[in-house]
């Protein structure tokens, strides 16, 4: 792929960037270098390799739901003085 000033200007316009001539001169060799690295990746043999959208496998880290004995309402409210009608009493929300 030919990388020149026109390509940089086209990419900048698509990205809605206004670049100065100095910025274009700066980005020209950098874009060439990036595209060279991608051309190296194109040479890699990937036959038989499944596409991967995540570099690291994502696993479900949630535990299995198991029924366990829990506190009764009375036990939960036993040590608080901030209770009303069988519930914890909290600050008023406006």
N, CA and C atoms as an extended XYZ file, in Angstrom:
282
Properties=species:S:1:pos:R:3:atomname:S:1:resname:S:1:resid:I:1 pbc="F F F"
N         0.837       -1.178        0.000 N   UNK     1
C         0.000        0.000        0.000 CA  UNK     1
C         0.879        1.237        0.000 C   UNK     1
N         0.533        2.154       -0.851 N   UNK     2
C         1.307        3.384       -0.958 CA  UNK     2
C         0.856        4.356        0.122 C   UNK     2
N         1.796        4.759        0.938 N   UNK     3
C         1.495        5.698        2.014 CA  UNK     3
C         2.094        7.042        1.629 C   UNK     3
N         1.224        8.010        1.432 N   UNK     4
C         1.696        9.340        1.066 CA  UNK     4
C         0.832       10.398        1.758 C   UNK     4
N         1.105       11.642        1.413 N   UNK     5
C         0.407       12.765        2.049 CA  UNK     5
C        -1.098       12.682        1.816 C   UNK     5
N        -1.503       12.272        0.620 N   UNK     6
C        -2.923       12.190        0.301 CA  UNK     6
C        -3.635       11.162        1.184 C   UNK     6
N        -2.971       10.024        1.433 N   UNK     7
C        -3.559        8.993        2.291 CA  UNK     7
C        -3.737        9.524        3.711 C   UNK     7
N        -2.714       10.204        4.213 N   UNK     8
C        -2.794       10.776        5.567 CA  UNK     8
C        -3.954       11.785        5.633 C   UNK     8
N        -4.085       12.608        4.614 N   UNK     9
C        -5.162       13.599        4.598 CA  UNK     9
C        -6.525       12.924        4.534 C   UNK     9
N        -6.625       11.837        3.765 N   UNK    10
C        -7.894       11.124        3.663 CA  UNK    10
C        -8.267       10.491        5.003 C   UNK    10
N        -7.301        9.835        5.640 N   UNK    11
C        -7.549        9.219        6.948 CA  UNK    11
C        -7.925       10.293        7.967 C   UNK    11
N        -7.246       11.414        7.929 N   UNK    12
C        -7.543       12.506        8.856 CA  UNK    12
C        -8.944       13.055        8.626 C   UNK    12
N        -9.356       13.167        7.375 N   UNK    13
C       -10.695       13.699        7.113 CA  UNK    13
C       -11.772       12.717        7.555 C   UNK    13
N       -11.531       11.411        7.360 N   UNK    14
C       -12.494       10.408        7.820 CA  UNK    14
C       -12.608       10.445        9.342 C   UNK    14
N       -11.472       10.669       10.004 N   UNK    15
C       -11.460       10.739       11.471 CA  UNK    15
C       -11.833       12.132       11.974 C   UNK    15
N       -12.150       13.020       11.042 N   UNK    16
C       -12.519       14.397       11.368 CA  UNK    16
C       -11.427       15.114       12.151 C   UNK    16
N       -10.200       14.939       11.664 N   UNK    17
C        -9.051       15.611       12.255 CA  UNK    17
C        -8.544       16.663       11.287 C   UNK    17
N        -8.120       17.759       11.824 N   UNK    18
C        -7.499       18.794       11.000 CA  UNK    18
C        -6.015       18.792       11.337 C   UNK    18
N        -5.215       18.299       10.400 N   UNK    19
C        -3.784       18.198       10.622 CA  UNK    19
C        -3.048       19.295        9.870 C   UNK    19
N        -2.003       19.793       10.502 N   UNK    20
C        -1.142       20.760        9.833 CA  UNK    20
C        -0.153       20.005        8.961 C   UNK    20
N         0.544       20.737        8.092 N   UNK    21
C         1.560       20.100        7.245 CA  UNK    21
C         2.673       19.478        8.091 C   UNK    21
N         3.012       20.120        9.199 N   UNK    22
C         4.050       19.583       10.088 CA  UNK    22
C         3.593       18.258       10.701 C   UNK    22
N         2.320       18.188       11.083 N   UNK    23
C         1.795       16.945       11.657 CA  UNK    23
C         1.740       15.837       10.612 C   UNK    23
N         1.384       16.189        9.403 N   UNK    24
C         1.347       15.192        8.325 CA  UNK    24
C         2.742       14.640        8.077 C   UNK    24
N         3.752       15.506        8.056 N   UNK    25
C         5.143       15.059        7.855 CA  UNK    25
C         5.591       14.160        9.005 C   UNK    25
N         5.108       14.459       10.209 N   UNK    26
C         5.469       13.644       11.377 CA  UNK    26
C         4.801       12.271       11.318 C   UNK    26
N         3.510       12.250       10.930 N   UNK    27
C         2.752       10.997       10.943 CA  UNK    27
C         3.051       10.093        9.755 C   UNK    27
N         3.580       10.633        8.673 N   UNK    28
C         3.832        9.835        7.477 CA  UNK    28
C         4.762        8.652        7.743 C   UNK    28
N         5.944        8.843        8.329 N   UNK    29
C         6.796        7.670        8.602 CA  UNK    29
C         6.210        6.750        9.670 C   UNK    29
N         5.479        7.314       10.626 N   UNK    30
C         4.883        6.485       11.671 CA  UNK    30
C         3.814        5.566       11.086 C   UNK    30
N         2.982        6.081       10.189 N   UNK    31
C         1.954        5.260        9.558 CA  UNK    31
C         2.585        4.191        8.678 C   UNK    31
N         3.652        4.550        7.972 N   UNK    32
C         4.361        3.554        7.148 CA  UNK    32
C         4.863        2.412        8.016 C   UNK    32
N         5.425        2.741        9.173 N   UNK    33
C         5.957        1.727       10.077 CA  UNK    33
C         4.853        0.813       10.599 C   UNK    33
N         3.721        1.391       10.967 N   UNK    34
C         2.599        0.595       11.472 CA  UNK    34
C         2.107       -0.354       10.386 C   UNK    34
N         1.958        0.138        9.182 N   UNK    35
C         1.467       -0.701        8.087 CA  UNK    35
C         2.468       -1.799        7.725 C   UNK    35
N         3.762       -1.530        7.885 N   UNK    36
C         4.772       -2.567        7.651 CA  UNK    36
C         4.613       -3.701        8.659 C   UNK    36
N         4.325       -3.369        9.905 N   UNK    37
C         4.114       -4.407       10.914 CA  UNK    37
C         2.877       -5.237       10.587 C   UNK    37
N         1.821       -4.596       10.111 N   UNK    38
C         0.628       -5.347        9.724 CA  UNK    38
C         0.897       -6.235        8.522 C   UNK    38
N         1.740       -5.791        7.603 N   UNK    39
C         2.060       -6.647        6.457 CA  UNK    39
C         2.856       -7.873        6.910 C   UNK    39
N         3.650       -7.729        7.957 N   UNK    40
C         4.357       -8.887        8.522 CA  UNK    40
C         3.357       -9.870        9.132 C   UNK    40
N         2.345       -9.359        9.782 N   UNK    41
C         1.322      -10.222       10.374 CA  UNK    41
C         0.540      -10.965        9.294 C   UNK    41
N         0.359      -10.340        8.136 N   UNK    42
C        -0.346      -10.999        7.036 CA  UNK    42
C         0.395      -12.233        6.547 C   UNK    42
N         1.693      -12.285        6.759 N   UNK    43
C         2.502      -13.419        6.295 CA  UNK    43
C         2.407      -14.635        7.229 C   UNK    43
N         1.862      -14.458        8.414 N   UNK    44
C         1.782      -15.551        9.391 CA  UNK    44
C         0.823      -16.633        8.902 C   UNK    44
N         1.228      -17.901        9.108 N   UNK    45
C         0.394      -19.035        8.717 CA  UNK    45
C        -0.634      -19.280        9.822 C   UNK    45
N        -1.884      -19.062        9.491 N   UNK    46
C        -2.947      -19.216       10.480 CA  UNK    46
C        -3.970      -20.264       10.046 C   UNK    46
N        -3.573      -21.147        9.156 N   UNK    47
C        -4.490      -22.202        8.725 CA  UNK    47
C        -4.776      -23.121        9.906 C   UNK    47
N        -6.038      -23.408       10.133 N   UNK    48
C        -6.432      -24.291       11.220 CA  UNK    48
C        -6.533      -23.616       12.574 C   UNK    48
N        -6.306      -22.324       12.629 N   UNK    49
C        -6.395      -21.594       13.892 CA  UNK    49
C        -7.758      -20.914       13.947 C   UNK    49
N        -8.486      -21.188       15.026 N   UNK    50
C        -9.801      -20.579       15.174 CA  UNK    50
C        -9.641      -19.098       15.520 C   UNK    50
N       -10.554      -18.260       15.009 N   UNK    51
C       -10.489      -16.845       15.371 CA  UNK    51
C       -10.733      -16.656       16.866 C   UNK    51
N       -10.056      -15.692       17.428 N   UNK    52
C       -10.199      -15.404       18.852 CA  UNK    52
C       -10.530      -13.938       19.019 C   UNK    52
N       -11.623      -13.677       19.698 N   UNK    53
C       -12.014      -12.304       19.945 CA  UNK    53
C       -11.551      -11.830       21.314 C   UNK    53
N       -11.098      -12.747       22.149 N   UNK    54
C       -10.572      -12.413       23.463 CA  UNK    54
C        -9.181      -13.022       23.576 C   UNK    54
N        -8.168      -12.238       23.951 N   UNK    55
C        -6.825      -12.802       24.080 CA  UNK    55
C        -6.706      -13.795       25.231 C   UNK    55
N        -7.562      -13.634       26.232 N   UNK    56
C        -7.558      -14.522       27.383 CA  UNK    56
C        -8.962      -15.110       27.511 C   UNK    56
N        -9.042      -16.405       27.719 N   UNK    57
C       -10.348      -17.047       27.828 CA  UNK    57
C       -11.109      -16.491       29.018 C   UNK    57
N       -12.356      -16.164       28.788 N   UNK    58
C       -13.205      -15.632       29.853 CA  UNK    58
C       -13.995      -16.786       30.450 C   UNK    58
N       -13.916      -16.905       31.766 N   UNK    59
C       -14.632      -17.962       32.460 CA  UNK    59
C       -15.628      -17.338       33.423 C   UNK    59
N       -16.703      -18.049       33.654 N   UNK    60
C       -17.683      -17.598       34.618 CA  UNK    60
C       -17.131      -17.854       36.017 C   UNK    60
N       -16.921      -16.796       36.765 N   UNK    61
C       -16.344      -16.925       38.102 CA  UNK    61
C       -17.398      -16.944       39.206 C   UNK    61
N       -18.647      -17.033       38.802 N   UNK    62
C       -19.720      -17.075       39.783 CA  UNK    62
C       -19.788      -18.474       40.396 C   UNK    62
N       -20.065      -18.517       41.661 N   UNK    63
C       -20.199      -19.808       42.323 CA  UNK    63
C       -21.590      -20.381       42.067 C   UNK    63
N       -21.725      -21.655       42.300 N   UNK    64
C       -23.014      -22.306       42.149 CA  UNK    64
C       -23.910      -21.897       43.311 C   UNK    64
N       -25.165      -21.621       43.016 N   UNK    65
C       -26.110      -21.264       44.076 CA  UNK    65
C       -26.444      -22.495       44.900 C   UNK    65
N       -26.245      -22.368       46.221 N   UNK    66
C       -26.576      -23.451       47.137 CA  UNK    66
C       -27.399      -22.864       48.272 C   UNK    66
N       -28.394      -23.587       48.665 N   UNK    67
C       -29.231      -23.135       49.768 CA  UNK    67
C       -28.495      -23.418       51.071 C   UNK    67
N       -28.346      -22.365       51.897 N   UNK    68
C       -27.682      -22.497       53.190 CA  UNK    68
C       -28.580      -21.882       54.250 C   UNK    68
N       -28.321      -22.254       55.484 N   UNK    69
C       -29.039      -21.650       56.594 CA  UNK    69
C       -28.553      -20.206       56.726 C   UNK    69
N       -29.480      -19.294       56.894 N   UNK    70
C       -29.121      -17.888       57.052 CA  UNK    70
C       -29.755      -17.348       58.324 C   UNK    70
N       -29.455      -16.101       58.617 N   UNK    71
C       -29.997      -15.481       59.822 CA  UNK    71
C       -31.500      -15.272       59.686 C   UNK    71
N       -32.161      -15.418       60.787 N   UNK    72
C       -33.586      -15.069       60.807 CA  UNK    72
C       -33.682      -13.557       60.925 C   UNK    72
N       -34.868      -13.031       60.735 N   UNK    73
C       -35.054      -11.585       60.828 CA  UNK    73
C       -34.723      -11.098       62.240 C   UNK    73
N       -35.118      -11.849       63.237 N   UNK    74
C       -34.846      -11.454       64.618 CA  UNK    74
C       -33.347      -11.475       64.914 C   UNK    74
N       -32.646      -12.509       64.423 N   UNK    75
C       -31.201      -12.600       64.654 CA  UNK    75
C       -30.467      -11.447       63.978 C   UNK    75
N       -30.896      -11.071       62.775 N   UNK    76
C       -30.243       -9.986       62.050 CA  UNK    76
C       -30.430       -8.650       62.759 C   UNK    76
N       -31.580       -8.447       63.363 N   UNK    77
C       -31.887       -7.174       64.004 CA  UNK    77
C       -31.533       -7.137       65.488 C   UNK    77
N       -31.047       -8.237       66.039 N   UNK    78
C       -30.817       -8.358       67.472 CA  UNK    78
C       -29.881       -7.282       68.022 C   UNK    78
N       -28.779       -6.953       67.347 N   UNK    79
C       -27.765       -6.066       67.915 CA  UNK    79
C       -27.847       -4.625       67.426 C   UNK    79
N       -28.936       -4.230       66.842 N   UNK    80
C       -29.046       -2.849       66.392 CA  UNK    80
C       -30.141       -2.123       67.150 C   UNK    80
N       -29.915       -0.857       67.361 N   UNK    81
C       -30.966       -0.037       67.968 CA  UNK    81
C       -31.718        0.724       66.881 C   UNK    81
N       -31.256        0.617       65.641 N   UNK    82
C       -31.875        1.317       64.515 CA  UNK    82
C       -32.764        0.351       63.742 C   UNK    82
N       -33.923        0.070       64.319 N   UNK    83
C       -34.867       -0.828       63.658 CA  UNK    83
C       -36.272       -0.298       63.837 C   UNK    83
N       -37.128       -0.645       62.884 N   UNK    84
C       -38.507       -0.212       62.952 CA  UNK    84
C       -39.343       -1.201       62.154 C   UNK    84
N       -40.385       -1.719       62.758 N   UNK    85
C       -41.328       -2.633       62.109 CA  UNK    85
C       -40.638       -3.843       61.479 C   UNK    85
N       -39.590       -4.360       62.123 N   UNK    86
C       -38.921       -5.557       61.642 CA  UNK    86
C       -37.890       -5.318       60.547 C   UNK    86
N       -37.477       -4.052       60.316 N   UNK    87
C       -36.491       -3.712       59.290 CA  UNK    87
C       -35.427       -2.811       59.890 C   UNK    87
N       -34.263       -2.746       59.227 N   UNK    88
C       -33.242       -1.784       59.626 CA  UNK    88
C       -33.749       -0.394       59.279 C   UNK    88
N       -33.537        0.547       60.175 N   UNK    89
C       -33.940        1.910       59.933 CA  UNK    89
C       -32.696        2.696       59.497 C   UNK    89
N       -32.792        3.329       58.350 N   UNK    90
C       -31.665        4.080       57.817 CA  UNK    90
C       -31.991        5.551       57.732 C   UNK    90
N       -31.028        6.353       57.274 N   UNK    91
C       -31.285        7.781       57.161 CA  UNK    91
C       -32.345        8.072       56.098 C   UNK    91
N       -33.034        9.154       56.273 N   UNK    92
C       -34.097        9.529       55.339 CA  UNK    92
C       -33.471        9.937       54.006 C   UNK    92
N       -34.031        9.419       52.938 N   UNK    93
C       -33.579        9.781       51.592 CA  UNK    93
C       -34.542       10.784       51.012 C   UNK    93
N       -33.994       11.851       50.471 N   UNK    94
C       -34.848       12.890       49.911 CA  UNK    94
C       -34.891       12.756       48.419 C   UNK    94
